[in-house]
Amino acid sequence: MARTDDRFRSAYNKLLDICSSMEVGDQLPPEIALANQMEVSRTIVRSALQKLDSEKIVRWEGRTKTLIRQPEAGHRLEPVDAHISAEELEKRFLEWILRFDVPAGTSLNVAQLSRQFGVPAHSLQEFLAGLSRFGLVERRARGGWTLSGFTAEFAIELSDFRMLLEMNAVRQLLQLPDDHDIWQKLASLKEQHEALREDLETRYHDFSMLDETFHTTVNSVVKNRFVVEAQKVISLIFHYHYMWDKRDERERNAAAIDEHLDWINAMIDKDPERSEAAALKHLRRSKETLLSSLRGHKHV
């Protein structure tokens, strides 16, 4: 279905190009000639002509197809396959601001950013509206958006909120029955952490993905739509933190792996006191390294 829609959009845009080369009042070629010229079926040509007629660009009466006005840029249809997913847009946008390329208070040009990220402008507007709930962007009184910025204050608030969510997740996880799939997932994560620790000299860059997987797995036991939405942003920010802060990366990742393993082992043993202590230790250290990164980039 997506491929069919993409062919239609491509054919429609080609018809717009044909119309742009004509004078108002000229007649479009017959359907079969258009189909041969654009290398599509007559069915797609008819669908595209129907849209031209509905947009009042062409008046289609029987075999007569008269150009009644020149098409404009806004009439063109974006190819379906050219647009990235909502998940990819989140990652690209957060990566962009977390590189510290964009200072707080920057006005966001939706048209420019939609081209940069490969999404329609309306999709970017919807994304920014959702992101505004977390304080990273805000809508201007007269329209448009402003980047509030990834500041030290934001990092502290985010880390503290993350701690609340994940400590709650640990408590819920420890109450799950023995046949729940979380225990097999934790056993698998333990093996992955141990394997990475054994080969850390050459694979320490892989920790960012493993860290994201681990925290996502722990939080997955909480079935709360608000937690899930907040956790997506938190997870992405901390994931990219490991990617753009390269100072002492191997040593930092080695310490985090050991902290993860202490936490995992405590949960597998179903020991609440050890589990919460290990979680707090790791989450507090993550907060400190996040703030340290901001200091290194002169944002604190």
Phi, psi and chi 1 to 4 in degrees:
 res  aa     phi    psi   chi1   chi2   chi3   chi4
   1 MET       -  -42.5 -172.5   67.4 -179.3      -
   2 ALA   -63.7  -39.1      -      -      -      -
   3 ARG   -66.2  -38.6  -73.1 -166.3  -63.0  -90.4
   4 THR   -63.5  -45.0  -60.1      -      -      -
   5 ASP   -62.7  -37.6 -171.9   41.9      -      -
   6 ASP   -67.1  -38.9 -158.6   40.3      -      -
   7 ARG   -63.3  -40.2  -75.1 -163.2  -64.4  -89.4
   8 PHE   -62.4  -46.4  164.6   74.4      -      -
   9 ARG   -61.4  -42.0  -72.2  165.6  178.6  -97.3
  10 SER   -63.5  -44.0  176.9      -      -      -
  11 ALA   -64.3  -41.0      -      -      -      -
  12 TYR   -61.9  -42.8 -179.1   74.8      -      -
  13 ASN   -65.3  -36.6  -71.5  -21.7      -      -
  14 LYS   -65.3  -38.1  -72.2  180.0 -179.5  177.6
  15 LEU   -65.1  -37.4  -91.8 -178.1      -      -
  16 LEU   -61.0  -41.2  -69.6  176.6      -      -
  17 ASP   -62.3  -41.4  -68.5  -22.6      -      -
  18 ILE   -61.9  -44.5  -68.5  171.9      -      -
  19 CYS   -63.3  -36.1  -68.3      -      -      -
  20 SER   -64.9  -24.9  -63.9      -      -      -
  21 SER   -87.3   -0.6   66.5      -      -      -
  22 MET  -107.7  168.4  -60.8  168.1   54.3      -
  23 GLU   -98.9  148.2  -61.2  -69.5  -23.8      -
  24 VAL   -57.5  131.3  172.3      -      -      -
  25 GLY   101.3  -16.7      -      -      -      -
  26 ASP   -69.9  158.6  -73.0   -7.3      -      -
  27 GLN   -99.8  134.4  -59.3  -65.2  -47.6      -
  28 LEU   -71.8  153.4  -88.9   71.3      -      -
  29 PRO   -61.9  165.3  -20.0   31.4      -      -
  30 PRO   -61.1  159.1  -22.1   32.8      -      -
  31 GLU   -56.7  -44.4  -67.6  171.0   27.9      -
  32 ILE   -64.6  -35.7 -170.9  168.1      -      -
  33 ALA   -68.3  -40.1      -      -      -      -
  34 LEU   -65.0  -41.3  -69.8  171.1      -      -
  35 ALA   -61.8  -42.6      -      -      -      -
  36 ASN   -67.8  -40.6  -69.1  -26.1      -      -
  37 GLN   -65.7  -39.3 -179.0  177.8  -13.8      -
  38 MET   -95.7   -4.1  -62.9 -172.2  -63.1      -
  39 GLU    58.2   46.9  -61.4 -179.1  -24.9      -
  40 VAL  -134.9  172.3  -65.2      -      -      -
  41 SER   -75.6  160.8   67.7      -      -      -
  42 ARG   -66.3  -27.4  -67.5  178.2   66.7 -178.2
  43 THR   -62.3  -44.6  -59.4      -      -      -
  44 ILE   -67.2  -38.6  -68.6  179.7      -      -
  45 VAL   -59.6  -44.8  168.8      -      -      -
  46 ARG   -62.8  -41.1  -68.3 -167.8 -168.0  100.1
  47 SER   -62.3  -42.1  -63.4      -      -      -
  48 ALA   -66.9  -38.8      -      -      -      -
  49 LEU   -65.6  -37.9  -73.5  169.5      -      -
  50 GLN   -61.3  -39.8  -73.3  171.6   -6.2      -
  51 LYS   -68.8  -40.3 -177.7  167.2  178.9   59.7
  52 LEU   -59.3  -38.5  -73.8  176.2      -      -
  53 ASP   -67.5  -43.0 -176.5   67.4      -      -
  54 SER   -67.7  -29.3   67.8      -      -      -
  55 GLU   -83.5   -0.2  -64.6  -75.7  -13.3      -
  56 LYS    58.4   39.3  -59.0 -170.1 -176.3  -48.7
  57 ILE   -96.4  -38.5  -63.2  172.0      -      -
  58 VAL  -124.7  140.3  167.8      -      -      -
  59 ARG  -100.8  113.5 -176.6  169.7   57.2 -112.9
  60 TRP  -106.1  112.0 -171.1   12.3      -      -
  61 GLU  -131.3  101.3  -61.0  172.1  -34.5      -
  62 GLY    64.3 -121.8      -      -      -      -
  63 ARG   -89.6   -3.4  -65.1 -174.6  177.8 -177.6
  64 THR   -94.5  125.0  -57.9      -      -      -
  65 LYS  -127.8   99.8  -59.9  172.6  -76.1  -64.1
  66 THR  -103.1  130.3  -53.2      -      -      -
  67 LEU   -74.9  120.7 -179.1   68.5      -      -
  68 ILE  -109.8  -11.0   55.8  177.9      -      -
  69 ARG  -163.6  156.7   67.6  170.3  172.1  137.0
  70 GLN   -75.8  137.9  -72.1  -74.5  -19.8      -
  71 PRO   -69.2  155.9   23.7  -31.3      -      -
  72 GLU  -114.2  167.6  -59.3  172.5   -1.3      -
  73 ALA   -58.9  -34.2      -      -      -      -
  74 GLY   -68.7  -12.3      -      -      -      -
  75 HIS   -78.5  -18.3  -71.3  120.9      -      -
  76 ARG   -68.9  147.8  -60.7 -172.9   69.8   82.5
  77 LEU  -104.0  134.9  -60.3  177.8      -      -
  78 GLU   -74.6  136.6  -67.4  -74.0  -16.9      -
  79 PRO   -62.2  137.1  -19.6   30.8      -      -
  80 VAL   -59.7  -47.0  172.6      -      -      -
  81 ASP   -72.7   -8.3  -66.0  -23.1      -      -
  82 ALA   -82.2  -12.0      -      -      -      -
  83 HIS   -95.6  138.7  -62.7  153.0      -      -
  84 ILE   -82.1  165.2   61.4  174.4      -      -
  85 SER   -76.1  166.2   65.3      -      -      -
  86 ALA   -62.0  -37.1      -      -      -      -
  87 GLU   -65.0  -41.2  -68.1   75.7   14.1      -
  88 GLU   -69.1  -35.5 -178.9   63.3   21.9      -
  89 LEU   -62.2  -43.6  172.4   58.4      -      -
  90 GLU   -55.8  -47.4  -73.5  179.7  -19.8      -
  91 LYS   -65.2  -44.0  -69.1 -177.3  177.6 -179.2
  92 ARG   -65.5  -41.4  -69.3 -172.9 -174.6 -176.1
  93 PHE   -67.4  -46.7 -176.0   85.1      -      -
  94 LEU   -66.6  -36.7  -71.6  170.9      -      -
  95 GLU   -62.7  -38.9 -177.1 -179.6   19.2      -
  96 TRP   -61.9  -47.5  178.1   59.7      -      -
  97 ILE   -78.7  -28.0   62.4  172.2      -      -
  98 LEU   -77.8  -10.7  -69.1  175.1      -      -
  99 ARG   -76.9   -5.3  -75.0  174.7  177.9  164.1
 100 PHE    68.5   21.5  -53.8  109.6      -      -
 101 ASP   -76.7  -19.0  -67.0  -21.4      -      -
 102 VAL  -121.7  112.3 -168.7      -      -      -
 103 PRO   -73.2  156.2   26.9  -34.1      -      -
 104 ALA   -59.2  143.5      -      -      -      -
 105 GLY    92.2   -2.1      -      -      -      -
 106 THR   -69.2  132.2  -62.3      -      -      -
 107 SER   -75.8  133.7  -63.8      -      -      -
 108 LEU   -95.2  122.1  -58.2  178.3      -      -
 109 ASN   -87.9  103.3 -174.0  -42.5      -      -
 110 VAL   -61.6  -42.3  171.4      -      -      -
 111 ALA   -62.2  -44.7      -      -      -      -
 112 GLN   -66.7  -44.4  177.5 -177.0  -22.7      -
 113 LEU   -68.7  -33.3  -70.6  176.5      -      -
 114 SER   -63.6  -35.5   65.1      -      -      -
 115 ARG   -71.9  -41.0  -68.4 -168.4  -64.5  -89.7
 116 GLN   -62.9  -41.2  178.5  177.6  -24.5      -
 117 PHE   -93.1   -6.2  -62.7  132.7      -      -
 118 GLY    74.0   40.5      -      -      -      -
 119 VAL  -134.5  156.9  -65.5      -      -      -
 120 PRO   -66.1  154.6  -14.1   26.0      -      -
 121 ALA   -59.9  -38.6      -      -      -      -
 122 HIS   -67.2  -32.4   68.3   84.3      -      -
 123 SER   -68.0  -38.3  -64.3      -      -      -
 124 LEU   -67.7  -38.1 -175.7   60.6      -      -
 125 GLN   -61.5  -43.0  -69.7  -83.7   17.6      -
 126 GLU   -64.6  -40.4  -68.0  172.8    2.8      -
 127 PHE   -63.4  -45.9  168.8   70.5      -      -
 128 LEU   -63.9  -36.4  -67.5  173.3      -      -
 129 ALA   -62.4  -40.4      -      -      -      -
 130 GLY   -68.1  -39.3      -      -      -      -
 131 LEU   -70.8  -23.9 -155.5   58.6      -      -
 132 SER   -63.8  -23.1   65.7      -      -      -
 133 ARG   -66.8  -20.7  -65.2 -164.6  -64.5  -85.4
 134 PHE   -99.4    2.8  -59.7   99.1      -      -
 135 GLY    82.6    5.6      -      -      -      -
 136 LEU   -77.6  -31.0  -85.0  172.7      -      -
 137 VAL  -133.9  160.7  -60.8      -      -      -
 138 GLU  -143.4  148.3   59.8 -179.5   28.6      -
 139 ARG   -81.4  133.9 -167.6 -171.4  -64.5  -86.7
 140 ARG   -76.1  152.1  -64.7 -162.7  -62.1  -91.1
 141 ALA   -59.1  -35.5      -      -      -      -
 142 ARG  -101.1   20.7  -63.4 -175.2  177.5 -179.7
 143 GLY   100.6  157.7      -      -      -      -
 144 GLY    87.9 -178.5      -      -      -      -
 145 TRP  -133.0  151.9  -62.6   90.5      -      -
 146 THR  -125.5  137.2  -60.2      -      -      -
 147 LEU   -80.0  117.8  179.9   69.2      -      -
 148 SER   -72.1  -29.5  -59.4      -      -      -
 149 GLY   100.2  151.9      -      -      -      -
 150 PHE   -92.9   85.6 -172.5   69.0      -      -
 151 THR   -97.4  174.4   61.4      -      -      -
 152 ALA   -62.2  -40.8      -      -      -      -
 153 GLU   -60.1  -43.9 -178.5 -178.2   11.1      -
 154 PHE   -62.6  -43.4 -174.7   91.6      -      -
 155 ALA   -61.8  -41.3      -      -      -      -
 156 ILE   -64.6  -47.7  -69.4  170.2      -      -
 157 GLU   -63.1  -41.3  -68.1  177.8    2.0      -
 158 LEU   -63.8  -43.9 -177.1   74.7      -      -
 159 SER   -64.6  -41.5  -62.6      -      -      -
 160 ASP   -66.0  -39.5  -70.6  -14.3      -      -
 161 PHE   -67.6  -39.6 -174.3   48.2      -      -
 162 ARG   -58.9  -41.6 -179.2 -163.1 -161.8 -164.8
 163 MET   -62.0  -42.4 -166.5  173.0  -62.4      -
 164 LEU   -60.5  -46.8  -71.0  173.3      -      -
 165 LEU   -64.1  -45.0  -65.0 -178.2      -      -
 166 GLU   -76.2  -32.4  -62.2 -150.6   10.8      -
 167 MET   -65.5  -38.2  -64.9  -55.5  -65.0      -
 168 ASN   -63.9  -40.0  174.6   61.1      -      -
 169 ALA   -64.0  -40.4      -      -      -      -
 170 VAL   -60.5  -44.9  168.9      -      -      -
 171 ARG   -63.3  -40.0  -63.5 -179.0 -173.1  109.5
 172 GLN   -69.6  -39.0  -68.2 -162.9   34.2      -
 173 LEU   -60.3  -42.4 -174.1  152.1      -      -
 174 LEU   -68.9  -13.4  -66.7  174.1      -      -
 175 GLN   -92.0   -3.0  -60.3  -59.7  -44.0      -
 176 LEU   -75.4  148.8  -64.4  173.0      -      -
 177 PRO   -69.8  163.6   23.6  -33.8      -      -
 178 ASP   -62.0  -27.3  -66.9  -17.1      -      -
 179 ASP   -89.6    5.1   59.7   -6.9      -      -
 180 HIS   -70.8  144.2 -164.1  -78.5      -      -
 181 ASP   -70.0   -9.5   63.1   -1.2      -      -
 182 ILE   -63.2  -31.3 -169.5   62.5      -      -
 183 TRP   -70.2  -36.8  -55.7  113.0      -      -
 184 GLN   -69.0  -36.7 -177.0   57.0   47.0      -
 185 LYS   -64.8  -40.4  -69.6  178.9  180.0  177.7
 186 LEU   -66.5  -39.1  -72.3  176.9      -      -
 187 ALA   -62.7  -40.4      -      -      -      -
 188 SER   -66.3  -41.6  175.2      -      -      -
 189 LEU   -64.6  -35.2  -78.9  166.7      -      -
 190 LYS   -61.8  -44.3  178.1  179.0  178.2  178.1
 191 GLU   -63.3  -41.5  -67.6  177.9   -1.9      -
 192 GLN   -64.8  -40.1  -66.9  175.9   55.9      -
 193 HIS   -66.1  -42.4  -81.5   77.1      -      -
 194 GLU   -65.4  -39.4  -70.0  173.5  -21.2      -
 195 ALA   -65.3  -40.3      -      -      -      -
 196 LEU   -67.8  -37.9 -178.6   55.2      -      -
 197 ARG   -64.2  -35.4 -176.2  170.0   60.9  179.5
 198 GLU   -69.1  -27.6  -71.2  -63.7  -42.4      -
 199 ASP  -118.8   32.7 -161.2   18.4      -      -
 200 LEU   -65.9  -32.3 -167.3   62.2      -      -
 201 GLU   -57.3  -36.7  -72.1  -65.7  -28.1      -
 202 THR  -105.2  -15.1   57.3      -      -      -
 203 ARG  -121.2   15.8  -67.9 -176.5   52.6 -142.3
 204 TYR   -63.7  -21.6   63.0   89.4      -      -
 205 HIS   -65.2  -22.1  -64.2  -62.8      -      -
 206 ASP   -73.2   -9.0  -65.4  -15.3      -      -
 207 PHE   -65.2  -33.2  178.1   70.8      -      -
 208 SER   -56.7  -43.0   60.9      -      -      -
 209 MET   -69.3  -40.1  -70.0  -60.3  -62.4      -
 210 LEU   -66.4  -38.5 -174.7   56.4      -      -
 211 ASP   -60.8  -45.5  179.6   76.1      -      -
 212 GLU   -62.0  -43.9 -178.0 -179.4   27.6      -
 213 THR   -61.8  -43.4  -59.0      -      -      -
 214 PHE   -61.2  -52.7  169.7   66.6      -      -
 215 HIS   -66.5  -35.9  -72.4  -79.8      -      -
 216 THR   -63.4  -39.8  -60.4      -      -      -
 217 THR   -64.3  -45.9  -60.0      -      -      -
 218 VAL   -60.0  -45.5  171.2      -      -      -
 219 ASN   -74.7  -15.8  -76.4  -76.6      -      -
 220 SER   -66.0  -17.5   69.4      -      -      -
 221 VAL   -76.0  -14.0  -57.1      -      -      -
 222 VAL   -90.2  115.8  179.4      -      -      -
 223 LYS   -98.2   78.6  -54.5  -55.7  179.7 -175.0
 224 ASN  -143.1  119.5 -178.0  -56.0      -      -
 225 ARG   -61.4  -32.8   71.2 -171.5   68.8 -177.1
 226 PHE   -72.8  -38.5  -57.2  105.9      -      -
 227 VAL   -65.1  -42.4  170.3      -      -      -
 228 VAL   -60.5  -44.1  170.3      -      -      -
 229 GLU   -66.6  -44.0 -175.0  171.9    3.8      -
 230 ALA   -65.4  -38.6      -      -      -      -
 231 GLN   -65.4  -29.6 -173.4   58.5   37.3      -
 232 LYS   -60.7  -47.0  -76.9 -169.2  -16.6 -176.5
 233 VAL   -68.2  -44.4  174.1      -      -      -
 234 ILE   -59.1  -46.4  -66.7  170.5      -      -
 235 SER   -61.6  -43.4  176.6      -      -      -
 236 LEU   -64.9  -41.6  -77.8  168.8      -      -
 237 ILE   -66.2  -45.2  -73.6  177.6      -      -
 238 PHE   -71.5  -31.6  -83.2   89.2      -      -
 239 HIS   -62.2  -47.9  167.7   61.5      -      -
 240 TYR   -71.9  -24.8  -82.9  107.5      -      -
 241 HIS   -56.3  -41.9  155.2   63.9      -      -
 242 TYR   -69.8  -20.4  -78.8  108.1      -      -
 243 MET   -86.7  -40.2  -66.4  179.6   66.9      -
 244 TRP   -94.6  -11.8   42.2 -109.6      -      -
 245 ASP   -98.9  104.0 -175.8    9.1      -      -
 246 LYS   -97.1   -3.3  -60.2  -60.2 -177.1 -176.5
 247 ARG   -69.4  129.7  -64.1  169.8  -57.5  151.0
 248 ASP    51.2   37.4  -56.6  -39.6      -      -
 249 GLU   -62.3  -45.0 -176.0  179.3    9.8      -
 250 ARG   -64.6  -46.7 -168.2 -170.2   66.8   79.5
 251 GLU   -63.8  -41.0  -66.3   77.4    8.5      -
 252 ARG   -64.9  -42.3  176.5  163.0   42.6   86.1
 253 ASN   -68.5  -35.8  -70.6   -5.3      -      -
 254 ALA   -62.3  -43.2      -      -      -      -
 255 ALA   -65.1  -40.3      -      -      -      -
 256 ALA   -66.5  -36.9      -      -      -      -
 257 ILE   -62.1  -44.9  -71.7  172.1      -      -
 258 ASP   -62.2  -40.2  -72.8  -20.3      -      -
 259 GLU   -65.9  -41.0  -69.0  169.9    1.8      -
 260 HIS   -60.0  -45.5  -82.9 -167.5      -      -
 261 LEU   -63.6  -40.9  -76.9  169.0      -      -
 262 ASP   -60.1  -41.4  -71.7  -16.6      -      -
 263 TRP   -67.4  -47.2 -174.9   -5.0      -      -
 264 ILE   -61.4  -46.9  -68.0  169.6      -      -
 265 ASN   -61.4  -39.3  -73.2  -32.7      -      -
 266 ALA   -64.9  -39.0      -      -      -      -
 267 MET   -70.5  -40.7  -70.7 -171.0  -66.8      -
 268 ILE   -61.2  -36.1  -70.4  175.3      -      -
 269 ASP   -77.4   -5.5  -68.4  -18.3      -      -
 270 LYS    56.3   43.3  -61.9 -173.2  179.1  179.7
 271 ASP  -102.9  103.4 -173.4  -36.8      -      -
 272 PRO   -60.5  -43.7  -21.7   32.4      -      -
 273 GLU   -64.4  -46.9 -174.0  174.8  -15.1      -
 274 ARG   -66.5  -39.8  -78.0  173.6   51.1 -144.5
 275 SER   -61.8  -47.0  -63.6      -      -      -
 276 GLU   -68.9  -37.5  -68.3 -169.1   23.8      -
 277 ALA   -65.2  -43.0      -      -      -      -
 278 ALA   -66.2  -40.1      -      -      -      -
 279 ALA   -63.8  -46.1      -      -      -      -
 280 LEU   -61.6  -42.9  -80.9  171.4      -      -
 281 LYS   -59.4  -46.8  178.6 -178.9  178.5 -179.1
 282 HIS   -68.5  -43.6  176.2   68.2      -      -
 283 LEU   -67.6  -36.1  -66.8  169.7      -      -
 284 ARG   -67.5  -39.9  -75.0  169.4  177.1  163.3
 285 ARG   -66.2  -38.8 -172.1 -159.7   58.1   79.5
 286 SER   -60.7  -40.0  -66.0      -      -      -
 287 LYS   -62.1  -43.6  176.8 -179.5  177.9  179.2
 288 GLU   -65.8  -40.3  -75.8  -57.4  -47.0      -
 289 THR   -70.9  -32.4   55.0      -      -      -
 290 LEU   -64.8  -45.0 -174.0   61.7      -      -
 291 LEU   -65.8  -36.0  -72.1  170.6      -      -
 292 SER   -62.3  -38.4  175.7      -      -      -
 293 SER   -63.2  -41.0  -63.0      -      -      -
 294 LEU   -65.0  -38.3  -71.6  165.7      -      -
 295 ARG   -63.5  -40.9  -66.4 -174.1 -167.7  102.5
 296 GLY   -62.3  -27.8      -      -      -      -
 297 HIS  -100.9   14.5  -71.3   85.3      -      -
 298 LYS    62.4   36.3  -61.5 -171.4  170.7   96.1
 299 HIS  -105.1    5.9  -78.7 -111.0      -      -
 300 VAL  -126.2      -  176.0      -      -      -
